[in-house]
């Protein structure tokens, strides 16, 4: 967003978009990206906007979607239990279901703070705290904290100690736009209390992560790797500070290094890996590629806890969720549809879209792709292939500066690098989840605050927005909220 700002009237918006390559005149039936997911798109708003199957699924696939949805949303219970298909929760966990973090398949928010000590109203369910120490694991990923593992779990089953509590407080960062309008940002400060297994490693690195919305993830998985590599090559060859990089990460289901495209640091390559790791880490549910409970040697009570493993019941020795159920949950996530864009022809929205293109925001938030096929055909639908989609991301890592840095490497992602998040669905988060919190830890209370946290490669973008008059800022926000 480094280009000089100039006012753009609604009548000139289409011409500006054409010049930026956002519109393809006469050849593109969806030039404004109203059908965010191509033929998979659903026309939905309100509380359930993120919870519909892809519009072009066949009837048998819709049945599979419903089955996967049931295991995604319903709570798992401690073992042993009479509910044999859903036992095995824990020993440590942060949520009892996938839907506990991704409420209504939507975005989480930071917990409400009760006092200056950082006491929170609710356990940190949708806020995941990653942990590591300097060094790498066998695959080049983060080296786990030796006592508490790779993430902090604040809940536990009976007879097992929780790992502790996360504390959170905010410092206020004040500033003003060029026109004199003041703003205030919230800078989070994280800590830990009531540690169940003693102190952490003195060099522990901490990274908070908010659960994002689930919509369109199967379409992101179906973007051709060549397109993502081309994003990096194009940025490398262009003048200016924006130089996105790919992450190469270990994928357990395929047993090889792959291009990362999920997670806040593009630290996950496939939905199958993301789902297996979340079952294990967030709920303590083991699966074929994640067969061990996430207990460290220091956590004796965790190691001794009962398990929901039952080979005779599940058909997969030594795990708590069988392959079929696991696959159905992955299929469900892959086929959750992105909702259609709203108000695409509104003059103020068109003006904001033109400003977005003119200011080079689309360099990182690339608007559109045509999908290919996902890496595991059995876990997705052919209906997702060959679709013109509008996610607004390059799926690359970018140095976002000191203000957003967590200081924690993750494969090739440095402590200053974050993946460009998709923007589709941004304007519906309030409908679905009742808040507007954005960025990796939910610190931003809306689109404008999220932009103001930009730095590093995106510092020019921040300065551009700081220099915009109020009308331009409002148009830019209205455009992003139309996605």
N, C-alpha and C positions, 0 to 999 in steps of 0.2 A: 504494500500500500504506500509506495514511496513517490508516486507520480504527483505533480503539483495539483492542488485542488482547484476546480472551477465549478461554478454553479451549473447545474444541468436542469433544464426545464423538462417537464413530462413529455412534451412534443418531440424533444431531441433524444429521449431515452432509448428508443429502439435503434436509432442510428449509432449511438455510443456502444450499445450492446453488440451490434453487428461488427463494429470496428474491433471490439475486444474478442471476437470469435465466440461469443456466448450464443448468438443466434445464427442460424443457417437459413437464410432467406429462401423460401420457395421449395426447400427440400426437407425441412424438419417439421413434422406435424405437431411436435411438442416443444417448440423453440424456447418456451419459458420454463420448461421443466415442471409442468403441473402434475404429470404422472411420474412422481418421484421414483417409483420402482418399475417403470414400464407397464407391462400388462399385469404385473403382480400387484399394482397399486390398489389400495382401497380408499374409498371416499368416506372418511370417518373423522369425527371430532369428539370431544368429551372424554369422560373417564376411561372408556375402553378403546381409545383411538390407536393404541399400540398393541392390541391383543387379537387382531384378526389374521386369518390365514391369507396367504397370497391369493389374489382374486382368480388366478387362472389354474389353481390346483384341480386335479381330477378328484372324483368322489372318494375313492379308496385312500388317497393322500389326505383328504380332509379328515377321514376317520383316524388315520395315524397321527395327524396334527392334534386331535382332541385327546388321544391317549397320551402323547408326549406332554401335552399341556397339564394333564392331571398329575403327572409325576413331577413336573416343574413347579407347580403351585402348592401342592399339599405337603403338610409337615411330615418329616421323618421322625421316628420315635426311637427311644433307647432299646437296646437288645438286653435280654430276650423279651419278646412281646407277642401278643396274639396276632398283631398285624404283620404277618410274616413277609409281605412284599415290601414293607416300608420301615423295617427296623434296622438298626445299625448306626443311629445317630451318635456322633462323637467318637472318642471320648472328649476332645475339645472341639468347639465349633463357635461360629459367630451368628449363624442363622440355622433355622430348622427346615428351610426349603429354599430352592432357587428364587422363588417369588418373594422370600423374606427380604432379600437385597434388592431385587428388581421388581418392586411393587407394581402390579398392573403392567408388567414387562417394561417399566419405565425407569427413570433415573432416581438414584438415591440422593439424599441430602445430609449434611453434617448434623450431628445431634444438637439439640437445644441446650444451651448452657444455662445453669441455674445460679452460679455465683462466680466471684472473681478467682476462686481457686481452680476453676475449670471443671467443677462437678457438672455432669450432664444428666438430662432428664431420663434418657433412654440409653440402653446399651448401644454400642457402635455397631449396628447391624449392617447398614449400607456403606459404612466407612471402613475400608480394609486398610490395615497398616502393614506394609511390607517391611521385612527386616533382613539385613545381611551385614557381613563384615568384609573388610578388604580381601580381595582374592576372587578366584573363580571356582565353580564346581567342575565336574568332569566334562561337561559339555560347553564350557565357556560362559555359563550363566552366573548369577549372583551366588556367592558362598553364604550358606545359611548361618544365622546367629546360632551358636552351639547349644544354648539352653532353651531358646524359644522357637527355633526353626526359622522358616522363611516368612511367616506371618504371625501376627499377634491375635490370639483367640481369647475373648473375654468371657466365654461361657463354657460350661462343662456338664457332663452327666453326673448322676449321683455317685459319690465316692471318689470323684476326681476333682482336684482343685482347678478353678479357672486360672488362666495365666495372669490375670490382673485386670486393671481398668485403664482405659485411655482417657487422659485429660485433655481439654481443649480450651484455650482462651484466644482472644483476638486483640491485636493492637490496631489502632486506627491510623491509616495513611491518608493524609489530606492533600489536596491539590486543587487546581482550577484549570478550566479550559481557556483558550486564548481570548474568548469573549468575556472572561471574568466569572463565568458560572463555576461555583465550587463543586467539588466532589469529595467523597470519602470512601476509601477501600478498606476491607477487612483483611488483615494479615494474620493467619492462624499460627498458633504456637501449640505444639503437641508435647505431651509427656505421658508418663506411665505411673500408676499408683497400685499399691497392694499386690506387688509382684509375687506370684505363687511359688516360684522356684528360684528365688534369689536374684541378685543383680544381673543385668545384661552385660555382654562383652563391652569393655571400655571403648572400643572402636565401632560400636554398632551404628549402622546407617538406617535411617527411618524414612519411609515414603508412604504418605497417605494416598488412597485411591478410592474414589466414589464409584459406585456401580452405575454404569451407563445404561441408556435404554437399549432394548434388544432388537428393535426394528431393523430390518434390512441386512442383518449380519450375514445371511446366506448369500445375498447379492454381493456383498463386499468380498466374500470368500471366492466368488466366481469371477472377480476382475482378473484379467489376464496378468500374470507376473510381468510380462513384457511391457504392459502399460505403466506399471509402477516403476520399473527400471527406466522407462523413457521419461517419466516425470523427473527422476533424479538427473538423468543425462541432460535434459533440457535446462534445468535450473543450473547445473554446473557450467553449461556453455553460455548462459546469459549473464549480462553484467548485473551488478548489485549484490547485496548481502545474502539473498535467499539461496541456500545450498542444501537442499534436503538430502538425507541419506537413508538407505534401507537398513533394516536390522536383520541379521541372520540368526535364527534361534533354533533350539532343539525341539523337535516335534515327536512326542512319545508314540502316538498311534502309527506314524509312518516310519519311525525309527531312524530319522535322518535330520540334518540341518535344512531348514527351509526359510523362505522370506517371511518375516513377521509382518502381520497386518492387524492384529487385535491387541487389546490392552493399551493402557495409556502411554506405554513406551514401545509399542509394536513388538512386545516381548512374547507374543503367542502367534503361531502360524495358522492353526486350524481351529474350527469350532469344536472338533472332537477333543483336542488337547485342552482347550479352554474349559470345556465342560467337565472332563475328567479331573483336571486340577482343582476346579471349584468344588466338585463333589468331595474330593479328598480334603482340601484345605479349609473350606468354609463350613462343611457339615460333617466331616469325618467319615464319609461314605467311600468305601474302596471299590475300585472297578478294575477291569482287565489290565489297563496300562498304568494304573496307579493302585497297586495291590496292597500297599502297606499303609497303616495308620501313620499320621504325621506326628508321632511321639518322638521326642529326643531321648537320648540315654539318661538325661537328668530327670526325666519325668516318669518316675517309677510307677505312680498310680495310673498314669495314662497307659503305660505298657501293659499293666495287669488288668485293665478294664475288659468287661465282656464284649464280644463282637457279634455282629449280625451275620457272620459268614455261615453259609450252609450250602455245600456243594449239591446235595440232593435236591434242595428246594430251587436253587438258582441255575444249576447246570453249568456253572462256571466256578471251578474250585477256588476257594479262598477269597472270594470277593462278596461285597454286600449289595451290589446292583448288577443284575445279569446283563449280558450283551444286548438282548433285544430291548429291554427297558431303557438302557443307556442310549442305544441308537435312536429310539423313539424321542427321547428328550433332545438329542442333538437335532433330529429332523424337525422337531417343533420349533426350535430356535431359528434354524435355517430358513424356515418358511413363514415366519412372522412378517407380515407385509408392512412396508412403509406407507404411511397415509399420504394422500394427495396434498400438494401444495395449495394454499388458500390465497385468494385475493391477488393472483398473479398479474392481473390487468389493472389493478388499482394504480392511479397516477403516482401516488407517493411511493408505492412499492416499486414501480418501474424506475422512479428517480433513484431510490436506494440501490436497486440492482445495478443501475448504470454507474453510480458512485463506487460500488463494490468492485465492478470490473475496471473502471478508470483508475482506481487507487491500487490496483494489482493485488487485491485480497485473493483473487482467484488463482494466483500463482501457487499458493499452498492449498487453498480450498478449491481444488479443481472441480468444476461443476459436474462433468458428465463422463460416462464410460458406456461401452457396450460389453455386456458380460459374456464370458465363455462358459466353462464348466468348473465345478468345485473339485477338490482333490479326492473325495470319497463319494462316488455316485450313490451308494446305498444310503447315505446320510442326508441326501438333499433331493431336490426334484428337478427334472429336466425343464420344468416350467420357468426356472430361474435363468436359463441359458438364453443368450441372444437378446437380452433386454437392454434398451437404452435407459440408463438409470442416472439419477441426479443426487449423489450423496454429498458433494462439496468437500472432498478431501483428496490429498495426494497419497495418503497412507505412508508418508515418509516421516522421518525424525528431523526435528529442527531445534537448533539452539535458541531457546526462548529467554535467555538472559538470567541474571542473578535473582531477579524478583520471583521467578517461578521455579528456580533450581531446587531439587531435593538432595543433590549431592550423592545420589546413589546410582551407580552404573547398573545396567541390565542388558547383558550381552553387549552389542555394539552401541547401545544407547548410553551416553554419558549422563552425569548428574544434572546437566543443563538441557538435555534433549527430551522432547516429547513428540509423540505422534500427532499429526494434524487430525483433530476429531472430526467426524462427519457432522454436518450441520442439519441434515434432514431431521424433521420432527422437533426442532428447537422451540418453535412457537406453540407446540402442543404440550410441553412438559408441565406447564401450569394446569392445564385441563386434566392431565392424567395423574399428576403427583402433587398438585397443590403448591408448587414452589417454582422458582426460576433460578435455582442455584446451578452454576456452570463451572467449568475448569475441572482439573483432575481431583481436587479436594473440595469442590463446592464453595470455594471462597467468594467467587463472583456472584452477586445477587441479580445478575441480568446480563444481557448482551454487551451493553456499553462498558460495564465494569470488567467483563472478560477481555475486551479489547485493551482496556487501560492497563491490564496486567502484562500485556505483551512486551517483550524486550528482545535483546539479541538480534537475530535475523529479522524480527518483526518490529524493531524499534521505530523504523520509518513509518510503519502502519500506525503505531501508537501516536507518533507526532502528527501524522496526517489527521487523525481523528481529533486530537487536542486542538488543532487549528480549524476544524470545521465549525461553521455557525450552527446554532441550535437546530434550524430546519433541516440541515444536511444530516446531523447526527440522528435526528428522529426518523428521517427517511431511511438511513442505513439500518437502524434497528428494526424498523417495520419490515424491511426486506428480509432480513435474517429470520424474523419471527413469522414470515410467510412460508418458510420452508418446512 
